[in-house]
Amino acid sequence: MKKTFQFDMAVNEIQFEADTAEKALTKLSLNLYKYGYVKSSYTDAILNREKIFPTGLAFSNYGVALPHTDCCHVNKPMIAVGVLKTPVIFHNMGDANQNVSVKIIFMLAMNNSKNQLQLLSSFMENLQDTALLENIVHAKMPERLTQIMSEKMTIH
């Protein structure tokens, strides 16, 4: 059975500015906190995990980051999607010595570890779709970004 994942315009940021990965992660995580999706511990947890387990991925046209942390920091599941005006540097998920210029951030807030693994798998599959990444980067309104993501992301 497929379960379509929930997205909310309130946690989607289009063309936002940050000059470091840490500032971008903080902005998105505080937005999740503001709307009650995560606990106050989430921001520190996401920043600390990113230092140990980097999440940058290079795809054909855009760098993507998939930051996430332990489920104990989450109140209810959500994904914050951020499209940066100017890319910021993340470390590569596969090799922390390599940098990735990241334009799109998908911040996962999952309260179930099984769903988190399934969602990560779904992301890895869908992010191969160049047209999807183009549509996300060129979305002009949070509503459009929410629609694009809701159509694509599912948990099996």
C-alpha positions as CSV (number, residue, x, y, z in Angstrom):
1,M,0.0,0.0,0.0
2,K,1.3,3.4,-1.0
3,K,1.0,6.3,1.5
4,T,1.4,9.7,0.1
5,F,3.5,11.9,2.4
6,Q,2.2,15.1,4.0
7,F,3.6,18.4,2.9
8,D,2.7,21.9,4.2
9,M,3.3,25.2,2.5
10,A,4.3,26.7,5.9
11,V,7.5,24.7,6.0
12,N,8.5,25.2,2.4
13,E,11.0,28.0,1.7
14,I,11.5,29.1,-1.9
15,Q,14.5,31.1,-2.9
16,F,15.7,31.7,0.7
17,E,19.1,33.0,1.6
18,A,21.7,31.5,3.7
19,D,25.5,31.7,3.4
20,T,26.4,28.4,5.1
21,A,24.9,25.0,5.4
22,E,24.5,25.5,9.1
23,K,22.4,28.7,8.6
24,A,20.2,26.9,6.0
25,L,19.6,24.0,8.3
26,T,18.9,26.2,11.2
27,K,16.3,28.2,9.2
28,L,14.5,25.1,8.0
29,S,14.6,23.4,11.4
30,L,13.3,26.4,13.2
31,N,10.4,26.6,10.7
32,L,9.5,23.0,11.5
33,Y,9.7,23.9,15.2
34,K,7.6,27.0,14.8
35,Y,4.7,24.9,13.3
36,G,5.0,22.2,16.0
37,Y,6.4,19.4,13.9
38,V,9.6,19.0,15.9
39,K,10.8,19.5,19.5
40,S,13.1,22.2,20.6
41,S,16.0,19.7,20.5
42,Y,15.6,19.1,16.8
43,T,17.8,22.0,15.5
44,D,20.8,21.0,17.6
45,A,20.3,17.4,16.7
46,I,20.1,18.0,13.0
47,L,23.3,20.2,13.1
48,N,25.2,17.7,15.2
49,R,24.2,14.8,12.9
50,E,25.2,16.7,9.8
51,K,28.7,17.1,11.2
52,I,29.1,13.4,11.7
53,F,27.0,12.0,8.8
54,P,26.9,14.5,6.0
55,T,23.9,14.5,3.6
56,G,25.1,16.3,0.5
57,L,24.4,14.6,-2.8
58,A,25.5,15.7,-6.3
59,F,22.9,15.1,-9.0
60,S,23.1,16.0,-12.7
61,N,22.1,19.7,-12.4
62,Y,21.8,20.4,-8.7
63,G,23.2,19.5,-5.4
64,V,20.7,18.2,-2.9
65,A,20.9,17.7,0.9
66,L,18.7,15.2,2.9
67,P,19.3,16.2,6.5
68,H,17.5,14.1,9.1
69,T,18.0,13.0,12.7
70,D,16.6,10.7,15.3
71,C,12.9,10.2,15.6
72,C,12.9,11.2,19.3
73,H,13.2,14.9,18.2
74,V,10.0,14.8,16.1
75,N,6.4,15.5,17.2
76,K,4.7,14.6,13.9
77,P,6.1,13.7,10.5
78,M,6.9,16.4,7.9
79,I,9.4,17.4,5.3
80,A,10.7,20.9,5.0
81,V,11.7,21.7,1.5
82,G,14.1,24.6,0.9
83,V,15.3,26.0,-2.4
84,L,18.3,28.3,-1.9
85,K,18.8,31.5,-3.9
86,T,22.5,30.8,-3.9
87,P,23.9,27.3,-3.3
88,V,25.8,26.5,-0.1
89,I,28.5,23.9,0.6
90,F,27.6,20.7,2.2
91,H,29.9,17.7,2.6
92,N,29.2,14.7,0.4
93,M,27.2,11.8,1.9
94,G,29.5,9.2,0.4
95,D,32.8,11.0,1.0
96,A,32.9,13.8,3.7
97,N,36.2,15.1,2.1
98,Q,34.2,16.1,-1.0
99,N,32.1,19.2,-1.1
100,V,28.7,19.5,-2.8
101,S,27.2,22.8,-3.8
102,V,23.6,22.3,-2.6
103,K,20.6,24.2,-4.1
104,I,17.8,22.1,-2.7
105,I,17.3,20.9,0.9
106,F,14.8,18.2,1.9
107,M,14.8,18.2,5.7
108,L,13.1,15.0,7.0
109,A,11.3,15.0,10.3
110,M,10.1,11.5,10.8
111,N,8.7,10.1,14.1
112,N,9.1,6.4,12.9
113,S,12.4,5.0,11.9
114,K,10.9,2.5,9.4
115,N,9.1,5.3,7.6
116,Q,12.3,7.4,7.6
117,L,14.2,4.6,5.9
118,Q,11.4,4.1,3.3
119,L,11.2,7.9,2.7
120,L,15.0,8.1,2.2
121,S,14.8,5.2,-0.3
122,S,12.0,7.0,-2.1
123,F,14.0,10.2,-2.3
124,M,17.0,8.4,-3.7
125,E,14.9,7.0,-6.4
126,N,13.0,10.2,-7.2
127,L,16.0,12.5,-7.2
128,Q,17.3,10.8,-10.3
129,D,14.5,12.6,-12.1
130,T,16.1,15.7,-13.6
131,A,12.7,17.2,-14.5
132,L,11.5,16.9,-10.9
133,L,14.6,18.8,-9.6
134,E,14.0,21.5,-12.3
135,N,10.4,21.8,-11.3
136,I,11.3,22.2,-7.7
137,V,14.0,24.8,-8.4
138,H,11.7,26.8,-10.6
139,A,8.6,26.7,-8.4
140,K,7.5,30.3,-7.8
141,M,5.1,29.7,-4.9
142,P,5.1,27.4,-1.9
143,E,1.7,26.0,-3.0
144,R,3.3,24.8,-6.3
145,L,6.3,23.3,-4.4
146,T,3.8,21.5,-2.1
147,Q,1.9,20.1,-5.1
148,I,5.1,18.9,-6.9
149,M,6.3,17.1,-3.8
150,S,2.9,15.6,-2.9
151,E,2.6,14.1,-6.3
152,K,6.0,12.4,-6.2
153,M,6.8,11.4,-2.6
154,T,5.3,8.3,-1.2
155,I,6.0,5.6,1.4
156,H,5.3,2.1,0.4
